[in-house]
Amino acid sequence: MSRPSFQFYPGDWQKNANLRRCSPAARGVWMDILCLLHDSEGEYGVLRWPLKDIANAASAPMTLVRELVAKGVLKGADKGAEPYVYRPKHAGKVGDPVILVAPGDGPVWYSSRFVRDEYVRQRRGESTRFDSENQPAAKKTAKAAAGTERARLRAAVYEKTGGYCHHCKEKLDGPWEIDHFIPRAKGGSNLFSNLVPSCAPCNQDKSDSLPDDWEAASRSPNRRVGEPHGDGPSSSSSPSGSEANASAGADAPAPVDKSMDPKRIAWRDCGNWLVENGVAESGARELMGLVLRDYPAAALDAFVAAAKKGPTPDPKAYLLATAKAMAGQAKTVASDAAEHTAEYLAQTAEQKAAALSPESHEARRAAMAKLGRGDAGNLPRAAA
């Protein structure tokens, strides 16, 4: 299929010395001949017609067409035309010669610019065309290499602690994450020295807290789920990692049994349940983090209920529905308490309004009058 247009460069048109030597009428005829060369079939930019036929097709007198030939604008001949040889150049080097217009016994006329540009266009198209010999293997290799590099990084971070969480020292037998010891939000870097292995509950709870502003659950038994951390107020401050072990002395609290932490058990069991039901490890962590964010009061119970469910065709939907249902029950209890509080406030407001009514003012003046006459004994006693 022929292209509907061709490139026209005004700068080249004005700088072409051969074309500038032609008369204005000849230059106008050349534009018509360029349109014929563009629409030629078989060879782009080439017409194997007699010169007289070209003049008739362009509706131009032969004198103007011969002027274009004489000035070297229209190249070729009716008989014995020489081949058009092109030597490509790239980065200052000249390549091997290429015959773009082969000679023939009959007439051949062409535009050297059209023929040369078509050759360059086809060569560039070959470099971007995918076939059996030209496949984007480099991109596939780069993608595979990126995945391998990520796996190597996780393995190296995992070996930093021998497979234990850097914060709570529990064995990483479930989903685990790479944690920035100094959070990125607080100036931490992506260097390997700032990366530590962390179980998912510790990483979720630590968030963007600095090490001295946060304690792992196993080292802070009084810490509650949902307790403020990070830049908020903190009742205690202790180092993490090897510094905590080195500073632990005779006054240090007795170690807590990590296996009895309900939050950690629920997180681990629910994560394993999701993975066993076909959810990717990363997807399981993301889903449980979403439940913790949207249903903080019901997340722990939802994790426990899901872990006991067993096989299910849609574990994600089940976990979300369970958390939503448990959160709805908690809201019902809260709404009942709110109704009792509203009722009490309404009664108090009625009592205050009654105390400020005109009748109450009249009764108070009468009581004060009796008190002034010495009839205080006849006043009614205030209710206890």
Residue pairs with C-beta under 8 A, 6 or more apart in sequence:
2 38
2 39
2 41
3 38
6 34
6 38
6 114
7 117
12 113
13 19
14 20
16 73
18 71
18 72
18 73
19 27
19 30
19 71
19 73
21 71
22 30
22 67
22 68
22 71
22 73
23 64
23 67
25 64
26 64
26 67
26 68
26 71
26 73
29 58
29 60
29 64
29 65
29 68
30 68
30 73
30 74
32 58
32 59
32 60
33 54
33 58
33 60
33 65
33 68
33 74
33 111
34 111
34 114
36 47
36 54
36 57
36 58
37 44
37 45
37 46
37 47
37 110
37 111
37 114
38 44
38 45
38 114
40 46
40 47
43 101
43 110
43 115
44 114
44 115
44 118
45 110
45 111
45 113
45 114
45 115
45 117
45 118
46 101
46 108
46 109
46 110
46 115
47 54
47 108
47 109
47 110
48 104
48 106
48 107
48 108
48 109
49 57
49 107
49 109
50 78
50 107
51 62
51 65
51 66
51 69
51 78
51 107
51 109
52 62
54 65
54 109
55 61
55 62
55 64
55 65
58 65
65 74
68 74
69 75
69 76
74 109
74 111
75 84
75 109
75 110
75 111
75 112
76 101
76 107
76 108
76 109
76 110
77 107
77 108
77 109
78 107
79 105
79 106
79 107
80 103
81 101
81 103
81 104
81 107
81 108
82 103
83 99
83 101
83 102
83 103
84 99
84 100
84 101
84 110
84 112
84 115
85 97
85 98
85 99
85 100
86 97
86 98
86 99
86 100
86 115
86 116
86 119
87 94
87 95
87 96
87 97
87 98
88 94
88 95
88 98
88 120
89 95
98 119
100 115
100 116
100 119
101 108
101 110
101 115
126 134
127 134
130 136
153 178
153 192
153 195
154 178
156 192
157 178
157 192
157 195
157 196
157 197
158 172
158 176
158 197
160 166
160 195
160 196
160 197
161 196
161 197
163 171
163 172
163 197
164 170
164 171
164 172
164 197
165 171
165 172
165 176
165 197
165 198
165 199
165 202
165 216
166 179
166 181
166 196
166 197
166 198
166 240
166 241
167 179
167 196
167 198
167 199
167 202
167 206
167 216
167 240
167 241
168 199
168 202
168 216
168 217
168 218
168 219
168 258
168 264
169 218
169 258
170 199
170 218
170 258
170 264
172 197
172 199
173 268
174 199
174 200
174 267
174 268
174 271
174 272
175 199
175 200
175 271
175 275
175 281
175 284
175 285
176 197
176 198
176 199
176 200
177 197
177 198
177 199
177 200
177 203
177 285
178 195
178 196
178 197
178 198
179 195
179 196
179 197
179 198
179 202
179 203
179 206
180 188
180 190
180 194
180 195
181 188
181 194
181 195
181 196
181 211
181 240
181 241
182 188
182 189
182 194
182 210
182 211
183 207
183 208
183 209
183 210
184 190
184 208
185 208
186 208
186 210
188 194
196 241
198 206
199 264
199 267
199 268
200 267
200 271
200 285
200 288
200 289
201 217
201 263
201 264
201 267
202 216
202 217
204 289
204 292
205 214
205 216
205 217
205 225
205 229
206 214
206 216
206 229
207 229
207 230
208 230
209 229
209 230
209 231
211 239
211 240
211 241
212 237
212 238
212 239
213 229
213 230
213 231
213 234
213 237
214 229
214 230
214 234
214 240
215 223
215 236
215 238
215 240
216 240
217 223
217 261
217 263
217 264
218 255
218 256
218 258
218 261
218 264
219 238
219 244
219 256
220 236
221 253
221 256
225 263
225 296
225 300
226 296
226 297
228 234
238 244
238 247
239 247
258 264
259 265
262 300
263 300
266 300
266 303
266 304
266 307
267 288
267 303
269 303
269 304
269 307
270 284
270 288
270 303
270 304
270 306
270 307
270 319
271 281
271 284
271 285
271 288
272 307
273 306
273 307
273 309
273 315
274 283
274 284
274 287
274 288
274 306
274 315
274 316
274 319
275 281
275 284
276 311
277 311
277 312
277 315
278 315
279 287
279 315
279 316
283 316
287 316
287 319
287 320
288 299
288 303
288 319
291 299
291 302
291 303
291 319
291 320
291 323
292 299
294 323
295 302
295 323
295 324
295 326
295 327
297 327
297 330
298 323
298 326
298 327
298 329
298 330
299 323
301 326
302 319
302 322
302 323
302 326
303 319
305 322
305 326
306 315
306 318
306 319
306 322
309 315
309 318
312 318
354 360
367 379
370 376
370 378
370 379
371 379
